Amino acid sequence: NGIMSQLSAELNQSIRWAFSLGKKLLRAAPAHTISVQIIFILSQVLLLLAFFLPLKAIIIVSSGSIPSYFPGIIKAYSHNTVVIWLSASALIFFTSHLVFELFASKVTANGARLLISKAKKIALFDNQDSIAINAYSRFTRGLADLLFFIIAGIALCIFYPLIFILIAACSVFFSAAISILCGYSKRLQKIVKTHYQEILNSASGFNFLVTLFGVIADFLYFTPPPAFTALVSLLLVRQSLQRLVWFCGKLILLWQQ
């Protein structure tokens, strides 16, 4: 009970610290901080499209025909032409994603410099500016990761509620399991703190596999949504879980600093 209470207290303290830091950064550089969130979310949408379009091209190639749900203006073209367009569009979307990522990095660096110039504090140690820039970058990008996960969760809740329920249930189960393990001994608690990145990656992979099995069972025994919706949902799950892992990792590193 003592260890569980300590873990709960540390979690509450870290959440309050994160909110406090976020409000300070937003007041110091509001335009840059908000711009990074918007640019990053658009970048993730472009990446999702870049992953999805090649799968559609493969489906069309394997079926030998253009699906009936495609708009008439697209079905007017030949099979090979549509495949080439989809493949080229995927490349364009991925390139645009990289451009947005580069733009977000520049905006983040400018926001960090603005933050430093407004602070106007004396130098306390070497490389103070670079450390501040790195911390600001981690926080703003981590916040963008969290926002993308929340938006993806809302979209899944609307278009495929089963996946949303599975992700929520797996997250609660994994969090409870880690808390129980940490409650047994301080040695296990130390292992969790040391290898948190591996544990987060494992949780993400476990969550995705459970979601995948749930979708397969839905198609075999229940009334699933269209295959198009399921495919996009699975891509969104994989991408959003990865962003959640990155958010947790960035937050833990900042908290350790």
C-alpha positions as CSV (number, residue, x, y, z in Angstrom):
1,N,0.0,0.0,0.0
2,G,2.9,2.3,0.8
3,I,4.5,1.9,-2.6
4,M,1.1,2.2,-4.4
5,S,0.4,5.5,-2.5
6,Q,3.9,6.7,-3.5
7,L,3.3,5.9,-7.2
8,S,-0.1,7.6,-7.1
9,A,1.5,10.7,-5.5
10,E,4.3,10.8,-8.0
11,L,1.8,10.5,-10.9
12,N,-0.3,13.3,-9.6
13,Q,2.7,15.5,-9.0
14,S,4.1,14.9,-12.5
15,I,0.7,15.7,-14.1
16,R,0.4,18.9,-12.1
17,W,4.0,19.8,-13.1
18,A,3.2,19.1,-16.8
19,F,0.1,21.3,-16.8
20,S,2.1,24.1,-15.0
21,L,4.9,23.9,-17.5
22,G,2.5,23.9,-20.4
23,K,0.7,27.1,-19.2
24,K,4.1,28.8,-18.8
25,L,5.3,27.9,-22.3
26,L,2.0,28.9,-23.8
27,R,2.1,32.3,-22.2
28,A,5.7,32.9,-23.2
29,A,5.4,31.7,-26.9
30,P,1.7,31.2,-27.7
31,A,1.8,31.6,-31.5
32,H,4.8,29.2,-31.9
33,T,3.4,26.6,-29.4
34,I,0.0,26.5,-31.1
35,S,1.4,26.5,-34.6
36,V,3.5,23.4,-33.8
37,Q,0.4,21.5,-32.7
38,I,-1.5,22.4,-35.9
39,I,1.5,21.7,-38.2
40,F,2.2,18.4,-36.5
41,I,-1.4,17.1,-36.7
42,L,-1.5,18.0,-40.4
43,S,1.8,16.1,-40.8
44,Q,0.3,13.0,-39.2
45,V,-2.8,13.1,-41.4
46,L,-0.5,13.3,-44.5
47,L,1.5,10.3,-43.1
48,L,-1.7,8.3,-42.6
49,L,-2.7,9.0,-46.2
50,A,0.8,8.0,-47.4
51,F,0.4,4.6,-45.6
52,F,-3.2,4.1,-46.8
53,L,-3.0,4.8,-50.5
54,P,-0.4,2.1,-51.3
55,L,-2.7,-0.5,-49.7
56,K,-5.5,0.7,-51.9
57,A,-3.3,0.4,-54.9
58,I,-2.4,-3.2,-53.9
59,I,-6.1,-4.1,-53.5
60,I,-6.9,-2.8,-57.0
61,V,-3.9,-4.6,-58.5
62,S,-4.9,-7.9,-56.8
63,S,-8.6,-7.6,-57.7
64,G,-7.9,-6.6,-61.3
65,S,-10.7,-3.9,-61.2
66,I,-11.6,-0.6,-59.7
67,P,-13.9,-0.9,-56.7
68,S,-17.5,0.2,-57.2
69,Y,-17.4,2.8,-54.4
70,F,-14.8,4.9,-56.2
71,P,-16.1,8.1,-57.8
72,G,-17.2,7.9,-61.4
73,I,-14.6,10.3,-62.5
74,I,-11.9,7.9,-61.3
75,K,-13.6,4.8,-62.8
76,A,-13.5,6.5,-66.1
77,Y,-9.7,5.9,-66.3
78,S,-8.0,2.6,-66.9
79,H,-7.0,0.2,-64.1
80,N,-3.3,0.8,-64.5
81,T,-3.7,4.6,-64.6
82,V,-5.6,4.6,-61.2
83,V,-2.9,2.4,-59.6
84,I,-0.1,4.8,-60.8
85,W,-2.0,7.8,-59.5
86,L,-2.5,6.2,-56.1
87,S,1.1,5.3,-55.9
88,A,2.3,8.7,-57.0
89,S,-0.1,10.4,-54.5
90,A,1.3,8.3,-51.7
91,L,4.8,9.6,-52.6
92,I,3.5,13.2,-52.7
93,F,1.8,12.9,-49.3
94,F,4.9,11.3,-47.7
95,T,7.1,14.1,-49.1
96,S,4.6,16.7,-47.8
97,H,4.7,15.0,-44.4
98,L,8.5,15.4,-44.3
99,V,8.2,19.0,-45.3
100,F,5.7,19.7,-42.5
101,E,8.0,17.9,-40.0
102,L,10.9,20.1,-41.0
103,F,8.7,23.2,-40.8
104,A,7.5,22.2,-37.3
105,S,11.1,21.8,-36.2
106,K,12.0,25.3,-37.3
107,V,8.9,26.8,-35.6
108,T,9.8,24.9,-32.5
109,A,13.4,26.2,-32.5
110,N,12.1,29.8,-33.0
111,G,9.7,29.4,-30.2
112,A,12.4,28.1,-27.9
113,R,14.6,31.1,-28.7
114,L,11.7,33.5,-28.1
115,L,11.2,31.8,-24.7
116,I,14.9,32.2,-23.8
117,S,14.9,35.9,-24.9
118,K,11.8,36.6,-22.7
119,A,13.3,34.8,-19.7
120,K,16.4,37.1,-19.6
121,K,18.0,35.1,-16.7
122,I,21.7,34.9,-16.0
123,A,23.6,31.9,-17.2
124,L,23.6,29.2,-14.4
125,F,25.5,26.5,-16.3
126,D,27.1,25.7,-19.6
127,N,24.8,24.9,-22.6
128,Q,21.8,26.4,-20.9
129,D,20.3,27.7,-24.1
130,S,20.6,24.3,-25.9
131,I,19.1,22.5,-23.0
132,A,16.2,24.9,-22.9
133,I,15.6,24.5,-26.6
134,N,15.7,20.8,-26.3
135,A,13.2,20.9,-23.4
136,Y,10.8,23.2,-25.2
137,S,11.0,21.0,-28.3
138,R,10.3,17.8,-26.3
139,F,7.3,19.4,-24.6
140,T,5.7,21.0,-27.6
141,R,6.1,17.8,-29.8
142,G,5.0,15.6,-26.9
143,L,1.9,17.8,-26.5
144,A,1.2,17.4,-30.3
145,D,1.6,13.6,-29.9
146,L,-1.0,13.6,-27.1
147,L,-3.4,15.8,-29.1
148,F,-3.2,13.5,-32.1
149,F,-3.9,10.5,-29.9
150,I,-7.0,12.3,-28.4
151,I,-8.3,13.3,-31.9
152,A,-7.7,9.7,-33.2
153,G,-9.6,8.3,-30.2
154,I,-12.5,10.6,-30.8
155,A,-12.6,9.5,-34.5
156,L,-12.4,5.8,-33.6
157,C,-15.2,6.3,-31.0
158,I,-17.4,7.7,-33.8
159,F,-16.6,5.4,-36.7
160,Y,-15.5,2.2,-35.0
161,P,-16.5,2.1,-31.3
162,L,-15.3,-1.5,-30.8
163,I,-11.7,-0.5,-31.4
164,F,-12.0,2.5,-29.0
165,I,-13.4,0.1,-26.3
166,L,-10.6,-2.4,-26.9
167,I,-7.9,0.3,-26.6
168,A,-9.4,1.7,-23.4
169,A,-9.7,-1.7,-21.8
170,C,-6.2,-2.8,-22.8
171,S,-4.7,0.5,-21.5
172,V,-6.5,0.1,-18.2
173,F,-5.4,-3.5,-17.9
174,F,-1.8,-2.8,-18.7
175,S,-1.6,0.2,-16.3
176,A,-3.2,-1.9,-13.5
177,A,-0.7,-4.7,-14.2
178,I,2.3,-2.4,-14.0
179,S,1.0,-0.8,-10.8
180,I,0.5,-4.2,-9.2
181,L,4.0,-5.4,-10.2
182,C,5.5,-2.2,-8.8
183,G,3.6,-2.7,-5.6
184,Y,5.2,-6.0,-4.9
185,S,8.8,-4.8,-4.5
186,K,11.0,-1.8,-5.0
187,R,13.2,-3.9,-7.2
188,L,10.4,-4.3,-9.8
189,Q,9.6,-0.6,-9.4
190,K,13.2,0.2,-10.2
191,I,13.2,-2.1,-13.3
192,V,10.1,-0.4,-14.6
193,K,11.6,3.1,-14.1
194,T,14.8,2.0,-15.9
195,H,13.2,0.2,-18.8
196,Y,10.2,2.4,-19.3
197,Q,10.7,2.7,-23.0
198,E,10.7,-1.0,-23.6
199,I,7.6,-1.4,-21.5
200,L,5.8,1.4,-23.3
201,N,6.7,-0.2,-26.7
202,S,5.5,-3.6,-25.4
203,A,2.2,-2.1,-24.2
204,S,1.7,-0.4,-27.6
205,G,2.3,-3.7,-29.5
206,F,0.1,-5.7,-27.1
207,N,-2.7,-3.1,-27.5
208,F,-2.5,-3.2,-31.3
209,L,-2.5,-7.0,-31.5
210,V,-5.6,-7.2,-29.2
211,T,-7.3,-4.6,-31.4
212,L,-6.4,-6.5,-34.6
213,F,-7.8,-9.8,-33.1
214,G,-10.9,-7.9,-32.1
215,V,-11.4,-6.6,-35.6
216,I,-10.9,-10.1,-37.1
217,A,-13.5,-11.6,-34.6
218,D,-15.9,-8.8,-35.5
219,F,-15.6,-9.7,-39.2
220,L,-16.0,-13.4,-38.5
221,Y,-18.9,-13.5,-36.0
222,F,-20.6,-10.1,-35.7
223,T,-21.6,-7.1,-37.9
224,P,-18.5,-5.2,-38.9
225,P,-18.3,-1.8,-40.6
226,P,-17.1,-1.6,-44.2
227,A,-13.7,-3.0,-44.8
228,F,-12.5,0.5,-45.8
229,T,-13.4,1.9,-42.4
230,A,-11.7,-1.1,-40.6
231,L,-8.5,-0.6,-42.6
232,V,-8.3,3.1,-42.0
233,S,-9.1,2.5,-38.3
234,L,-6.2,0.0,-37.9
235,L,-3.8,2.3,-39.5
236,L,-5.0,5.1,-37.2
237,V,-4.7,2.8,-34.2
238,R,-1.1,1.9,-35.0
239,Q,-0.1,5.5,-35.6
240,S,-1.9,7.0,-32.6
241,L,-0.5,4.4,-30.2
242,Q,3.0,5.2,-31.4
243,R,2.4,8.9,-30.8
244,L,1.1,8.1,-27.3
245,V,4.3,6.1,-26.5
246,W,6.4,9.0,-27.8
247,F,4.4,11.5,-25.6
248,C,5.0,9.4,-22.5
249,G,8.7,9.0,-23.3
250,K,9.2,12.7,-23.8
251,L,7.2,13.5,-20.6
252,I,9.3,11.1,-18.6
253,L,12.6,12.5,-19.9
254,L,11.5,16.0,-19.0
255,W,10.4,15.0,-15.6
256,Q,13.8,13.3,-15.0
257,Q,15.5,16.5,-16.1
